[in-house]
Amino acid sequence: METKMAKIVTFGEIMLRLAPNGYYRFFQNDQMQATFGGGEANVAVSLANYGMDSVYVTKLPSHAIGQAAVDSLRYFGVDTSKVVRGGDRVGIYYLEKGASQRGSVCIYDRKHSAIQEAAPADFDWDAILEGADWFHFTGITPALGANLVEICKEACKVAKAKGVKISCDLNYRGKLWTRDEARAAMTELCKYVDVCISNEEDAKDVFGIEAEGTDIYGGKLNHEGYKSVAKQLADKFGFEKVAITLRTSISASDNDWAGMLYDGEDYYFSKSYHLHIVDRVGGGDSFGGGLIYSLLSGKDSQAAIEFAVAASALKHAVEGDFNRVSVSEVEKLAGGDGSGRVQR
């Protein structure tokens, strides 16, 4: 057993998610479900569920909607004491869940949110990262503006000075910035990163690194191509580890899902899962949360990638952004029981 619970700090934007019930299209009726989610918040929830000391940092208005976002995290035991209060808006995103051949649709309404208008002076990273073992952010956060690039850089500098491990999920979002903007900012930030999380599209969009001989739309994955992507990323930035999620999209409802971890020497591929999807939003974040937990728990590379992929496979069967699963559930699936049978 660990003598000290690992402490992970994640930083980003939590948004209000508004989604029609079930698989309805936007305003097919007059009801929408209101929940919260966002890349790094989703990771924080996973880690809290796994029993880790999980701290989430953002900026939120002090009004009732901002408080509801905080409360959604506190419900899972996430430490929200470092959330900065101020600003006027909680970002919103609208989600229409796809099914079969109809893809999901995501519409952002997040301009002028409290975090987007945050200033570097809002965050005392020296205090926030005191006693932390790990710091995690995604490429979505610096995409919110030059001020957020600066805040992320400041956080990384302090984390590095304190000997805190840093992970980043590249998570390119074309609706937030251009490839050139992403490349400039992420090239700077990735200098500080120890563990890089990516998929085949992110590596290509952000850094122009792609897997040869792979067709993500035609259902062909080339393992050698992914080894090449991971090695190119590691060689470019000196990452200790590179994790890549491998999604084969058969339709909006059915995907094949696996992952690969490169530890600077060897390549480890997980088993592959056939997913029938309930809600895929947060799938990558649940992979990141599983990977961070695994690495902090001392799992070897093969066990770490198996846990991360199993955690993410389970998330695709959970409504909402947050992965509401326990370590034992993930371990059971990673150990080979994917039958979905009733547990009596």
C-alpha positions in Angstrom: 0.0 0.0 0.0 1.1 3.6 -0.6 2.1 5.4 2.5 1.0 8.7 0.9 -1.9 9.2 -1.4 -0.7 10.6 -4.7 -1.8 14.2 -5.3 -2.7 15.2 -8.8 -3.5 18.8 -9.9 -5.5 19.3 -13.2 -6.2 22.7 -14.8 -8.7 23.7 -17.5 -12.2 24.7 -18.2 -15.4 23.0 -16.9 -18.4 23.8 -19.0 -22.2 23.4 -18.7 -23.3 20.7 -21.1 -26.8 21.0 -22.6 -27.9 17.9 -24.4 -31.3 16.7 -25.8 -32.7 13.6 -24.1 -31.5 10.3 -25.5 -30.7 10.5 -29.2 -33.1 13.3 -30.0 -31.8 16.0 -32.3 -31.5 19.6 -31.1 -34.9 20.9 -30.1 -36.7 17.9 -31.3 -38.6 18.5 -28.1 -38.2 21.3 -25.6 -36.1 19.6 -23.0 -32.4 19.4 -22.5 -30.3 17.7 -19.8 -27.9 20.0 -18.0 -24.6 18.4 -16.7 -21.0 19.6 -16.4 -17.8 18.4 -18.0 -14.5 19.4 -19.5 -11.2 17.7 -20.3 -9.2 18.2 -17.2 -12.3 18.1 -14.9 -13.2 14.7 -16.3 -9.7 13.5 -15.5 -10.0 14.9 -11.9 -13.2 13.0 -11.4 -11.7 9.7 -12.6 -8.7 10.1 -10.2 -10.9 10.9 -7.3 -13.0 7.8 -8.0 -9.8 5.8 -7.9 -9.0 7.1 -4.4 -6.4 9.6 -5.3 -6.0 13.1 -3.9 -7.4 14.9 -6.9 -7.3 18.8 -7.1 -9.0 20.7 -9.9 -8.1 24.3 -10.8 -10.1 26.7 -12.9 -11.8 30.1 -12.7 -15.6 30.2 -12.3 -18.1 33.0 -11.5 -19.4 33.1 -7.9 -23.0 32.9 -9.1 -25.3 29.9 -8.8 -24.2 28.2 -12.1 -20.5 28.6 -11.2 -21.3 27.0 -7.8 -23.2 24.2 -9.4 -20.1 23.4 -11.5 -18.0 23.3 -8.3 -20.6 21.1 -6.6 -20.6 18.6 -9.5 -16.9 18.0 -8.8 -17.2 18.0 -5.0 -19.8 15.2 -5.3 -17.0 12.9 -6.4 -14.6 14.1 -3.8 -12.5 16.3 -6.0 -10.7 19.1 -4.1 -12.0 22.4 -5.4 -10.3 24.6 -2.8 -8.0 26.1 -5.5 -10.8 27.1 -7.9 -10.5 30.9 -8.4 -13.8 32.8 -8.3 -14.6 35.7 -10.6 -15.7 36.6 -14.1 -19.3 36.5 -15.5 -19.8 33.3 -17.5 -19.6 29.6 -17.4 -18.8 28.2 -20.8 -21.5 26.1 -22.5 -21.4 23.4 -25.0 -24.4 21.8 -26.7 -24.2 18.1 -27.5 -26.3 16.1 -29.9 -25.5 12.5 -29.6 -25.1 10.6 -32.8 -26.2 7.1 -33.5 -25.5 4.6 -36.3 -24.4 6.6 -39.4 -25.4 10.0 -37.9 -22.4 11.6 -36.2 -22.5 13.5 -32.9 -22.6 17.3 -33.1 -20.9 19.6 -30.6 -21.5 23.4 -30.6 -19.5 25.6 -28.3 -20.8 28.7 -26.6 -17.7 29.4 -24.5 -16.4 32.8 -25.5 -15.9 35.3 -22.6 -16.1 32.5 -20.0 -14.4 33.2 -16.6 -11.5 31.0 -17.4 -11.0 32.4 -21.0 -10.7 35.9 -19.5 -8.5 34.8 -16.6 -5.1 36.5 -16.1 -1.8 34.9 -15.0 -2.0 36.8 -11.7 -5.2 34.8 -10.8 -3.2 31.7 -10.1 -0.5 31.2 -7.4 1.0 28.1 -8.9 3.6 27.9 -6.1 0.9 27.4 -3.6 -1.4 25.4 -5.9 1.3 22.8 -6.7 2.7 22.5 -3.2 3.0 18.8 -2.3 1.7 17.7 -5.7 3.0 14.6 -7.5 1.5 15.2 -10.9 0.2 18.1 -13.0 -2.2 17.5 -16.0 -3.6 19.8 -18.7 -4.8 19.4 -22.2 -4.3 21.2 -25.5 -7.9 22.6 -25.1 -6.8 25.0 -22.3 -4.1 26.9 -24.2 -6.5 27.0 -27.2 -8.7 29.4 -25.3 -6.3 32.3 -25.8 -2.8 33.7 -25.5 -3.4 34.4 -21.8 -4.1 30.7 -21.2 -0.9 29.7 -23.1 0.9 32.0 -20.6 -0.9 30.6 -17.6 -0.2 27.0 -18.7 3.4 27.8 -19.3 3.7 29.4 -15.8 2.1 26.3 -14.2 4.5 24.0 -16.1 7.6 26.0 -15.1 6.6 25.8 -11.4 5.7 22.1 -11.7 9.1 21.4 -13.3 10.9 23.4 -10.6 9.1 21.4 -7.9 9.9 18.0 -9.6 6.2 17.4 -10.3 5.5 15.0 -13.3 3.6 16.7 -16.1 1.2 15.1 -18.5 -0.6 16.7 -21.5 -3.3 15.3 -23.8 -2.8 17.1 -27.1 -6.6 17.2 -27.8 -6.6 19.4 -30.9 -9.8 21.4 -31.3 -10.2 22.9 -34.7 -13.1 25.1 -33.5 -10.8 26.9 -31.0 -7.6 27.6 -32.9 -5.7 26.9 -36.2 -3.1 24.2 -36.6 -0.4 26.9 -36.8 -1.5 28.4 -33.6 -1.7 25.0 -31.9 1.8 24.1 -33.2 3.4 27.3 -32.0 1.9 27.0 -28.5 2.2 23.3 -28.0 5.8 23.2 -29.2 6.6 25.6 -26.4 4.5 23.8 -23.7 5.6 20.3 -24.7 9.1 21.1 -23.7 8.0 20.7 -20.1 5.9 17.5 -20.5 6.9 14.1 -19.3 3.9 12.0 -20.5 2.2 12.9 -23.7 -1.3 11.5 -24.6 -2.4 11.7 -28.2 -4.4 10.1 -30.9 -3.6 9.6 -34.6 -5.4 12.8 -35.6 -3.9 15.1 -32.8 -0.3 14.2 -33.6 -0.9 15.0 -37.3 -3.0 18.2 -36.7 -0.6 19.7 -34.1 2.8 18.5 -35.1 2.4 17.1 -38.6 3.4 13.7 -37.4 1.3 10.9 -38.9 1.0 7.1 -38.9 1.7 5.8 -42.4 -0.6 3.1 -43.8 -3.5 3.8 -41.5 -7.0 4.6 -42.5 -9.0 5.7 -39.4 -12.2 5.9 -41.5 -11.8 2.7 -43.4 -11.1 0.6 -40.3 -7.5 -0.2 -40.8 -4.9 0.4 -38.1 -1.2 -0.2 -38.7 0.7 -0.9 -35.5 4.1 0.0 -37.0 2.7 3.4 -38.0 1.7 4.1 -34.4 5.1 3.0 -33.1 6.6 5.5 -35.5 4.3 8.4 -34.3 5.1 7.7 -30.7 8.8 7.6 -31.4 8.7 10.8 -33.4 6.9 12.6 -30.6 9.3 11.3 -28.0 12.3 12.1 -30.0 11.1 15.6 -30.8 10.3 16.6 -27.2 12.1 14.1 -24.9 8.9 12.7 -23.5 9.4 9.8 -21.0 6.3 8.2 -22.2 3.8 8.6 -25.1 0.4 7.0 -25.0 -1.8 6.8 -28.1 -5.4 5.9 -28.2 -6.4 3.8 -31.2 -10.0 4.3 -32.3 -11.5 2.6 -35.3 -14.8 4.2 -36.0 -17.2 1.8 -37.6 -20.2 4.1 -37.0 -21.3 6.6 -34.4 -22.6 3.7 -32.3 -19.9 1.2 -32.8 -16.1 1.6 -32.4 -13.1 -0.6 -31.8 -10.9 0.8 -29.1 -7.4 0.1 -28.0 -4.2 1.9 -26.9 -0.5 1.9 -27.1 2.2 3.0 -24.6 5.8 3.8 -25.6 8.2 4.1 -22.7 11.3 5.2 -24.6 12.4 1.6 -25.1 9.5 -0.7 -25.9 5.9 -0.5 -27.3 3.0 -2.0 -25.4 -0.4 -2.6 -27.1 -3.5 -3.2 -25.1 -6.2 -5.7 -26.0 -8.9 -4.3 -28.3 -12.5 -3.7 -27.3 -15.5 -3.6 -29.5 -17.7 -0.7 -28.1 -21.4 -0.2 -28.5 -21.5 3.5 -27.4 -23.8 5.1 -25.0 -21.8 8.4 -24.7 -18.3 8.9 -26.1 -17.6 12.3 -24.7 -14.9 12.1 -22.1 -13.6 8.8 -23.6 -10.1 10.2 -24.0 -10.1 11.9 -20.6 -11.0 8.6 -18.9 -8.1 7.1 -20.7 -5.8 9.8 -19.4 -7.2 9.4 -15.9 -6.6 5.7 -16.0 -3.1 6.1 -17.3 -2.1 8.7 -14.6 -3.6 6.4 -11.9 -1.7 3.4 -13.3 1.7 5.1 -13.5 1.3 6.7 -10.0 0.3 3.2 -8.6 3.5 1.7 -10.0 2.0 -0.6 -12.6 4.3 -1.8 -15.3 3.8 -0.5 -18.9 1.6 -3.4 -20.1 -0.6 -3.2 -17.0 -0.8 0.6 -17.3 -2.0 0.6 -20.9 -4.5 -2.2 -20.1 -6.0 -0.3 -17.2 -6.2 3.0 -19.1 -7.9 1.4 -22.1 -10.3 -0.7 -20.0 -11.3 2.5 -18.0 -12.0 4.3 -21.2 -14.0 1.3 -22.7 -16.2 1.5 -19.6 -16.7 5.3 -20.0 -18.2 4.8 -23.4 -21.1 3.0 -21.6 -21.6 5.8 -19.1 -23.9 8.9 -19.7 -22.3 12.3 -19.2 -18.7 13.5 -19.3 -17.6 11.9 -16.0 -16.4 8.3 -15.8 -18.4 6.9 -12.9 -16.4 3.7 -12.3 -14.2 2.2 -9.6 -10.7 0.6 -9.7 -12.2 -2.8 -9.1 -14.6 -2.4 -12.1 -11.7 -1.4 -14.3 -9.4 -4.2 -13.1 -12.2 -6.7 -13.7 -12.5 -5.7 -17.4 -8.7 -5.3 -17.9 -8.4 -8.8 -16.5 -10.6 -10.2 -19.2 -14.3 -10.0 -18.1 -16.0 -7.9 -20.8 -19.2 -10.0 -20.9 -21.4 -7.4 -19.4 -23.3 -10.1 -17.4 -25.3 -9.1 -14.4 -23.2 -9.1 -11.2 -25.3 -10.8 -8.5 
